[in-house]
Amino acid sequence: MFVVAERFLSKVIEGHGKFSVSTDGGTWYPKACQFLKLKHYLHSTFEKSLIARTI
């Protein structure tokens, strides 16, 4: 999954430039972000709950 995440993030960077990534704890994102030199943030349980309610 790391390769898939890295490719996806690389395509987004090509179109929009570098950015920071916020995730819900998927284990492959931190490694992909580290490889691409992106800042990675994890959503807290509270934030995940708010996002789920909003959606």
PAZA-397590 format. One line per 4 residues: number of its first residue (from 1); their letters; for each residue x, y, z of C-alpha. Coordinates in nm, 4 decimals. Each point is the difference from the previous one (the first is absolute). Layout:
NUM = A = X Y Z  ...
This chain:
1 = MFVV = 0.0000 0.0000 0.0000  0.2940 0.2352 0.0542  0.0666 0.0064 -0.3750  -0.3645 0.0797 -0.0776
5 = AERF = -0.0072 0.2820 0.2572  0.3316 0.1390 -0.1262  -0.1192 0.0000 -0.3612  -0.3294 0.1638 0.0927
9 = LSKV = 0.1709 0.2730 0.2028  0.2576 0.0531 -0.2771  -0.2799 0.0623 -0.2534  -0.1668 0.2482 0.2349
13 = IEGH = 0.3337 0.1812 0.0470  0.0441 0.0207 -0.3786  -0.3345 0.1723 -0.0354  -0.0123 0.2112 0.3150
17 = GKFS = 0.3482 0.0285 0.1499  0.1208 -0.1130 0.3428  -0.2430 -0.0087 0.2894  -0.0509 -0.1607 0.3395
21 = VSTD = -0.1959 -0.3233 0.0381  -0.2580 -0.0761 0.2687  -0.1098 -0.3613 0.0378  -0.1974 -0.2252 0.2293
25 = GGTW = 0.2889 -0.2317 0.0797  0.0579 -0.2063 -0.3149  0.3421 -0.1575 0.0548  0.1257 0.0622 -0.3538
29 = YPKA = -0.0471 0.3803 -0.0005  0.2757 0.0953 0.2476  0.2626 -0.1885 -0.2025  -0.1224 0.1450 -0.3299
33 = CQFL = 0.0029 0.3517 0.1472  0.3485 -0.0504 0.1418  0.1223 -0.1244 -0.3386  -0.1515 0.3045 -0.1765
37 = KLKH = 0.1101 0.2408 0.2780  -0.3558 0.1023 0.0873  -0.1299 0.0880 0.3468  -0.2387 -0.2658 0.1327
41 = YLHS = -0.2630 0.0531 0.2675  -0.2301 -0.2558 0.1620  -0.3598 0.0850 0.0794  -0.0950 -0.0622 0.3609
45 = TFEK = -0.2937 -0.2225 0.0843  -0.2034 0.3124 0.0739  0.0849 0.1548 -0.3395  -0.0881 -0.3233 -0.1804
49 = SLIA = -0.3350 -0.0010 0.1765  -0.0732 0.3594 -0.1052  0.0960 -0.0730 -0.3602  -0.2188 -0.3117 -0.0097
53 = RTI = -0.2981 0.1939 0.1380  0.0497 0.2775 -0.2538  0.0129 -0.2405 -0.2913
